[in-house]
Amino acid sequence: MKLWRKPLDADTVKVPRGRIYIIKDQCKGCGFCVQYCPRNVLELSQEFNKKGYHPPVAAREEDCVSCGLCELICPEFAIYAELVEEEKQKDSQETQKAEV
């Protein structure tokens, strides 16, 4: 989203990043996650799963903000997202504590 001006707290706010995991054989290819993703991260793949459906693929995973909408809307519970940025922060904090 392009803003017409820079927010005052833009330097202090970090955009969360997520990693998407898809259980391909559990997916029935409904496309709800693809259609309702607010950042257009997902696309339907050309390959088939064991059931004969086209599962989604994270085409633009770097745009994922881990909003969790794909998890909520999936009727088969075949997709989930995890925060990536928090894991890196925790690891860096643990290494800093170990050095002290």
N, C-alpha and C positions, 0 to 999 in steps of 0.2 A: 504494500500500500504506500503510495506516495503522498507525503504530507506537504501542505502549502507553506508550513513553517516548521522549524525545528522545535520540539518540545523542550522546556526548560530543564527537565530532569533526564534528558536523553543520555547523558554521560553516566548516570548512576543506575539506570535500569538495564538489566541484561535480558536479552531475549532468550527464552529457554529453547534448547535443542533436543530433539527426540530421535530415537532409532525405532524403526517399525519392524515388527516380527510378524510373519504371515505363516500360518499352518496351512500349507497348500492343499493337503489331502482332506482337510476338514471343510474347505471352502466349497460353496455351491454356485459361485459365480454370479450372484445377484447384482453386484455392482453398486450397492448402496454406499459402500465406503468410498468408492471412486467418485460417485456423483455428489456426495455431501461433504467431501474434504474441503475445508475452507481455504487451504493453501495449494490445492491441486497437486498434491504429492503423489497420489496413486494413479495407476493406469491398469487396465486389463491386459494381461499378457497374451501372447499368441500360443503358448504351450498349454497342454491339457494336464489336469491332475488325474488321480485314480478314478474319480467319479465321472470324468469326461467334461468337466467344466473348465473355464478359463479363470484361474485365480488372479488376483491383483498383484502388481509389482510396484515397489517403491521407486518410481522413475526419478523423482527429485527429492531424495531423502534429506538433503541439506536444508530444504525449506520447511521441514517438519518442526513444529513447535510443541509437540506432544500434548495437544489439546485433549486427546482421548475420545474424540467424536467417532472415530472409526471403530473403537472398541464398543462404544455404547450402541451403535446402530447395527452392528453385525449380528444377524440372527443366529449364526452358527458358532459364535465365539472363536472365530478363526484368525483374528488379528488383534494385536496389542502393541502399545507403544511404551517406551521407557525413556526417561530423561537421561541425557548424556552429560550435560554440563555439570550437574550436581555430583556425578561420580568423579569427574576430574577434580572438582574442588575438594571433595573429601580426601582423595588420594594425595593431593598437594598439601593439605592440612596435616595429614598423618605423617608425611615425610618431613615436614617442618618440625613436628613434635619429636620425631625420632632423632633429628639432628641436634636438638637442644638438650 
